[in-house]
Amino acid sequence: MGFLSNKVQRTEIKAGYHIYTYRALFAYSHHGIFVGGNKVVHFTHHPDTGNTSLDVTAETPTSCRTYPDCGFRQPKSGVFLSCLDCFLQTGDLYSFEYGVTPAVFLAKVRGGTCTTAISDGVDTVIHRAMRLLQNGFGKYDVFQNNCEDFALYCKTGLLIVDKVGCGRSGQAASVLGALVSSPLKLLIPSPAGIATVTAGMYCMSRYASDIGVRSDVVKVRVEDLAVKLRWMDDLKEDESFKSG
């Protein structure tokens, strides 16, 4: 993988890889775990999951004539098994990087491409992905529990304890980082100063949200994840009820 791009060829990926592809003219990326056999397990919003939150990555896998099990999912679950062709649609293939140095992480201008966190072994990663295919990954949320969050959990087993604000997703962190840095433009008269400070705040905000450096993450066994996610979703709904 190059310094500026994580683009790879199909022959380069192996089972257990966290892969992604861009949608809507590079507006966002869709992530999943390649489990071998030309199959990808990924998480997305589906109409019958009952989730009505904002979702820019909503997609229903198209019918596939090559693989009969392509598009498989459990009822009320947003975790799908798709063939690589249907996962990519017309996009290119990219591989998410793990264990990068802080310097490399900050040099990546776009979020959702790498993390300083270390990946677990291949067997563990695939076990998590297949287990979640059977049991689901909770409610989809574009900022707190999206396709990148799913892939990051499969690779690391890390879950954020305090489900408030931004989740593990680098894409979501990039959006929030841009929002945080934008008001500073009003306080700095120099164009060069604006560019420097805004870029610095954006990068540091992304870095602070990375699961490899956050202090509010815990390792959760996939066998215990369903209970954990249910508790966190109930807590979120309770907080929404109180604020309303």
N, C-alpha and C positions, 0 to 999 in steps of 0.2 A: 504493500500500500504506500502511496506517495504522501508527501508532507501536506499537500494541498487537497488531495482527494483520496477517499477510501474506496474508490471504485475497484472492483475485482471482476475476474472472469468466473464463469460457473465452475470451471475445472479447478479453481483455487479454493473453493469453500469445502469445508468438511462438517460432518455431523457435530452439533453442539455450537456452531457459529451463530452469533447474533448478527443478522443481516437486516438491511433496510433498503427501501427504494423511495424515490421522490414522486409526489403526486402534484397535480394542478400546477404544472410549470414551476416546479421546485418551491411551491408555497409551503409545503410541509412534507415530512417523510413518514412512511409506514414501516413498522418494525416487527420482526418475528424471530423465531429460533428455527434454524435449519436442522431437521432431525434425521437427515439421510433419506435415501430412496426417492429423491426429488420432491420431498415433502417439507412443508413449513407449518409450524404451529404459531398462531398469532392471535392477537386480541383486538377486537373492534366493537363498536356499538352496533347492535342489531335492534330493529324496531320492536320485537316482542320481548326484549329484556326489561321493558318498563322504565327505562332511563330516558328522561327528557332534557338532560343537560346539554349545553352547547357542545357540539361534536363536529369538528372539521374533518375527522378521519372516518366518518361513518361510511361503510361500504358493505354491500352484500356480495359475497363471492359469486361469480358467474358460473353457470352450469359448465361442467367439464366433460368432454367426451373421451378423454384419454384415461383419466383415473376415476373409477366409480366412487371412491371414498373422498374425492376432493370436495370440500365444502362441508365436511362432517362437523357437527357440533352437538352438544347436549341441549335439550330444551331450556330456554331461559338463560342460556350462556352465550357470552360474546367471544369465547375462545374457539377458534376454527382450526381445522386441518385442511390445508390447501396444497396443491401442487405448486412448484416453483414458478411455472408459467403464469398461473392465475394470480399468485401473490404479486409478481412483478408487473402484471398487466403489460403496459408498453414501456415501463421504466427500466432503467439500468440497475445493476446489482452493486450494492456497497456492503462492506463489512465493518461493523462497529469495533472499535479498539478498546482493550482493557489494559490496566496497569501502565498507563502513560504517565510521564513525569508532569509535574505542575507546569513546566515551561511549555511542553508540547500541548497540554490542555488549553492554556491561555492563548497559544498561537493559533488554535483553531477558531476562526472567526465565527463560524456557525455552530450552534449548540446541537446536541443530539447525534454526535459522531464518535465520541470517546468518553472515557471516564478514567479516573486515577484508581478506581477500585479494581481488585484482582478477581478474575473469574475462577469459579470452582472447576472441578474436573468434568470432562465430557460426559461421563455416565451420570453424574449428579445433575448436570444441566438438562440432559434429555429426560431424565426421570421426572424432574420438576415440570417440564413442558407437557409431558404425556399425562402426568397426574392432574395438571390444571385443565387439560383438554377434557378430562372426565368430570372434574369437580367445579370448573369455572374459576374466575378471578375477581369475583365481586362485581360491583357496579362500575360501569365505565364513567370516567370523568376526564374531560380533556386536559385539566390542569393537575389533577391529583392521582389519577389511576388510568393511564392511557396505554397504547400499544408499546411505547418505549419503556414505561414502568414495568409492564409485563415481562419484556425481554430482559431487562435489568435484574428483575427478581429471579428469573430462571437461571441467569448466569451467576448471581452472587448470593441469593437467599436473603438479601437485606430488605428490610421493611421499615418505613418511617413510623416512629411511635406516635408523634403528634401530627395527626392528619389535618393540619391547618395550613393554608397557603399553598406553596408549590410542592409537588411530589418529587419523585426521583428523576423525572424526565428532563433531559437537557434542552429539548425544544421548548418546554414550558418555562424553564429557567431563562431562556433567551428572550422570550416574550416579556416576562416580568422584569428582566434586567433592562430591557429597552425602555420600559415604562418608568422604571426608577431613575434612569439616567436622563431622560428627556427634560424634566423640569429644570435641570442645572443649566440648560442653555440660556435661560432667562437671567441668570446671575453672572454670566461671564461675558464681558464685552468683546474680547478678541476671538475671531473665528478659529484661529489655531488653538487657542486655549479651550474653546468649546469642544473641538474635535478630540483633543487630548484627554480632557477630563471625562467626557461622555464615553469615549472608548474604554478608558480605565475603569469607570464605574460599571460598565456593561460586562467587561471581562471578570472583574472581581465578584460581581453578583452571580455570574454563572459558576465561578469556581466555588463560592460559598455554598451553592446548592448541590454540588456534586456529591454523590453518595460515598465517594472515597474519602471525603474530608468532613462530612457532617457528623455531629455528635449525637443526633437524635435517631440513629438507625440501629436496628437490632437484627440478629440472625434468627430467622423463623423457619422451622422445618416445614416442608410443603405439606406434610401430614397434619400439621396444626394450623395451616394457613386459612382454611375455611372458617374456623372458629374465630380467628383473629380478624379477618376481614368483616365478618358479620358483626363483631363487637364494634369495630371502627365505624361501620356504616350506621349502626344503631346510634352510636355516640354523635355522629355528624347530624343525623336526623333530629336527635334530641336538642342539639345546639341550635339548629335551624328553627325548631318549634319555639324555643325560648326567646330567640331574637325576634321572631315574628310577633 
